[in-house]
Amino acid sequence: MPALPFPAPLTLNSGLRARDAWPLDPEVIHLNHGSFGAVPTAVVAHQDALRRRADLSPVEWFPRIAERVQEARERTAPFVGARAEDSVFVPNASAAATVVYNALRLEAGDEILVTDQGYGAITMGAERLARRFGASVRTVALPLLASDDEVVQLFADTLTGRTRLIVVDQITSPTARLLPTRRIAELAAAQGVRTLVDGAHAPGLIADAAAQAGGDWWFGNLHKWPCAPRGSALLVTSAPDRDELWPLIDSWAAREPYPVRFDTQGTIDATTYLATPTAIDFVENEFGWASARLAISEIADAGAEMIAEALRPYGDEDPLTPLPSPVPSMRLVRLPLGLGATREEADALRMDLLDAVGVETAFTSFRGIGYFRLSAHLYTEESDFAAFVERCVPQILSRAGIRSANSLIVS
Ligand SMILES: Cc1ncc(COP(=O)(O)O)c(C=O)c1O
């Protein structure tokens, strides 16, 4: 396959390179935005300024924190296509799932459905919920290349009269694909089953992510693709029983209804929430979110092709793994056989390569196969992928026991 052209490096309104807007270590190659995000310098500065205000006059700052969080909520909710009155800030996607799980009551023998492409920590929470009530968790196995229709059919085939809850990802973590959550939730609702949509990766990548998702409850991380400071996520629901949802910290707003009771969380540093609209506005003002998604998608496609091309001579199957419903920013490139076969091995490889050659990556594992899950964001350039090919591909081949074309690597 011929190489795909990379778009020119993106520029800021000032004419500077987009990458200059992020305080990322220039000695390190950053190809894993998806795991922990990356916060632009302007957003870091705004959060620092907010913290300084809190330190200058704590009694001015903390008693008014709920009003400030509410204002941030009002500015942030429309970004995911939600109403502020349906949305609450929580520190992360994991916390959002915990809030929902804490509110649910099941009976012995009930079932929760999760998928084998779901996020492990969120599935563990579902397992704990099931244990509390003598219920059980069943896993819907989704083939990597299943079409949306096949995915919906697999849920239809697995639902039983005992199913009470479906937990499903809008964008899967190990395989970076979009799932038809709205259709799954509609199918579930028709049988009286409720759906929790894990949209951890969705804000920023999908316009109006919460509105698109369907389901009874949706949550998404703002510290991933929207580039907010870490510790910022939204939980959104208009379910009639949402007053059963409680923040993880009981505080002075405990007698208030949803969502207001979530705005007060004792004495905490809420600046991650308060600086979130700044991150959203930063991308909108510099690039426009719709254009940003298109640009990121072109970079991700060209980067995936460049890396696949470097690995192609060393395996029988094409390493480029085209998914039925790709997202703008992440791609899967299959690793040589045997590498990253388990999640633990994939995670270990990530840290090995960072320490050995200074490249931040994500490797994932699905059904015994390891993948490089590459991320592109506005700061990603062709040279990042070239550096991956130069620094990481020899390491990958060496670890897989493959002699490279130039015969330098054997192990
Ligand atoms: C699909 C999915 N769900 C949940 C999470 C958990 O996010 P957090 O660590 O911010 O709670 C992640 C993190 O990458 C994820 O990919």
Ligand as a Chemical Component Dictionary entry (heavy atoms), coordinates in Angstrom:
data_LIG
# 
_chem_comp.id                   LIG 
_chem_comp.type                 NON-POLYMER 
_chem_comp.pdbx_formal_charge   0 
_chem_comp.three_letter_code    LIG 
# 
loop_
_chem_comp_atom.comp_id 
_chem_comp_atom.atom_id 
_chem_comp_atom.alt_atom_id 
_chem_comp_atom.type_symbol 
_chem_comp_atom.charge 
_chem_comp_atom.model_Cartn_x 
_chem_comp_atom.model_Cartn_y 
_chem_comp_atom.model_Cartn_z 
_chem_comp_atom.pdbx_ordinal 
LIG C1 C1 C 0 -13.296 2.945 28.133 1  
LIG C2 C2 C 0 -12.704 3.488 29.400 2  
LIG N1 N1 N 0 -13.462 3.502 30.503 3  
LIG C3 C3 C 0 -12.990 3.998 31.664 4  
LIG C4 C4 C 0 -11.711 4.481 31.759 5  
LIG C5 C5 C 0 -11.218 4.979 33.095 6  
LIG O1 O1 O 0 -10.886 6.315 33.032 7  
LIG P1 P1 P 0 -10.325 7.040 34.341 8  
LIG O2 O2 O 0 -8.996  6.392 34.630 9  
LIG O3 O3 O 0 -10.185 8.461 33.958 10 
LIG O4 O4 O 0 -11.291 6.797 35.427 11 
LIG C6 C6 C 0 -10.889 4.470 30.640 12 
LIG C7 C7 C 0 -9.511  4.962 30.722 13 
LIG O5 O5 O 0 -8.746  4.953 29.802 14 
LIG C8 C8 C 0 -11.395 3.947 29.428 15 
LIG O6 O6 O 0 -10.652 3.891 28.323 16 
# 
loop_
_chem_comp_bond.comp_id 
_chem_comp_bond.atom_id_1 
_chem_comp_bond.atom_id_2 
_chem_comp_bond.value_order 
_chem_comp_bond.pdbx_ordinal 
LIG C1 C2 SING 1  
LIG C2 N1 SING 2  
LIG C2 C8 DOUB 3  
LIG N1 C3 DOUB 4  
LIG C3 C4 SING 5  
LIG C4 C5 SING 6  
LIG C4 C6 DOUB 7  
LIG C5 O1 SING 8  
LIG O1 P1 SING 9  
LIG P1 O2 DOUB 10 
LIG P1 O3 SING 11 
LIG P1 O4 SING 12 
LIG C6 C7 SING 13 
LIG C6 C8 SING 14 
LIG C7 O5 DOUB 15 
LIG C8 O6 SING 16 
# 
